[in-house]
Amino acid sequence: MLARRRFAYPKEPFVTTAFSSLPLDPALLDNIASLGYTQLTPIQAEALPHILDGKDIIAQAKTGSGKTAAFGIGLLSRIDFSRFTVQALVICPTRELADQVCKELRLLARFTQNVKILSLCGGVPSRPQIDSLGHGVHIVVGTPGRLQEHLRKGNLKLNRLQTLVLDEADRMLDMGFSEVIADVISQTPKQRQTLLFSATYSDPIRDISKRFQNQPISVSIDNNHHDSVIEQRFFRVDKAKRINALGYLLAYHRPESTVVFCNTKRECQDISAALDNCGFSVQALHGDLEQKQRDQVLVRFANKSCSILVATDVAARGLDIKDLQAVINYELPWDPEIYVHRIGRTGRAGKQGLALSLCLETEMERVKAVEEYLKITAKWDEVAPFQMNYQERFQPPMATLWIDGGRKNKLRPGDILGALTGEGGIPGSEIGKITIFDEQAFVAIQQESINAALAWLQKGKIKGRSFMVRKSK
């Protein structure tokens, strides 16, 4: 029953534990205390005992949860400081995060004077990095592209690696680094400890865990221990006013990501055109689209540079968008199972979902079918009068740049990221998902930086080559 999706959480409440209860070097414990750390955070209490025991873990933890200290204390406990070889590697999605990790690791490592920690990130000259590697390093923190570059050139050796950390793994996969990460990991010893940290437990995260971890222990800390609920609302409308009612629901709820379901391709095109004419950020997804067009539509919707996707059921098959906030049935399907499948795309991963359905008086039998199938009583609401006049609405948080080059041009996500964050000067935190196909690539940029990024890529180069670049519409 998808109207109310339940999730299992730990039955026992989290019990705060002192760092002193862990089997750590006394000097490390003293340093931890000097930093003001006294009690373990939930993720540290759950993960650190397993990390110290040498186990692989897959941990669901967000920034600010204390995860860096968790894996930092763990990997520092295993370092042999007398050997100046790379014994720990932390892979991060951006230079900013890598810098933060380096800073915290250096604070945690103050108990010893012998530790060498090096950042290997793009956007800065590689010569000083090569020189530092030549003098010997214990811990490397880096971004996928620059790590791969140093490995390819023989500057970085990972044959003595003991601990591998994938930090914010979901974001790295979103940015298109899966192949690069796989290449880097392939050059590490099979006998190693692998710690994977991610804000979500998506299928790609599970896949990478299966490929590179050995019987990992799952750790998940969720501060919102409540059921996920898909809130369902039904609205009686006249046929002539159905499009206005749709405009009202979108303007009232203002979800950042919404799928509007239609029953026909023609309806899909008409609704998309009507919403576009009124200033909504919208794309249509139907069976008449060529593969390149479909790819572009899905990329823009997934990377948050388009807020509304109007789709038919057939075209939406296989659609898996994280954080889908709302589903709107412009017209109810005849089959209640299709209704359940539609609304099941929202309210995932413990989050609240919203399912809104517009119904004509002649469609009440469809509502009854849904009620009987789900064993619920439909909750009815009203829409206010709404004029579908033009107005800038739903400015999405991101915009997308299209690049006329892809895998066949040997273009990688790291090349695009490096071009933007290096001489382009765009902060990595303002760069979203990078998607590369055989002959084209897309990169999401925050709205306030899109023009600067476009200007730089149009006049600059990616991987030493000039590419045609434009805003994707």
Helices and strands as residue ranges (DSSP letters): E 4-5, G 19-21, H 26-34, H 42-52, E 57-60, H 67-76, E 88-91, H 95-108, G 109-111, E 117-120, H 127-135, E 139-142, H 144-152, E 163-166, H 169-174, H 178-185, E 193-198, H 203-212, E 217-220, E 228-236, G 239-241, H 242-253, E 258-262, H 265-277, E 282-285, H 291-302, E 308-312, E 326-329, H 336-343, E 353-359, G 361-363, H 364-374, E 380-381, E 398-403, G 407-409, H 413-421, G 428-430, E 431-436, E 441-446, G 447-449, H 450-459, E 469-471
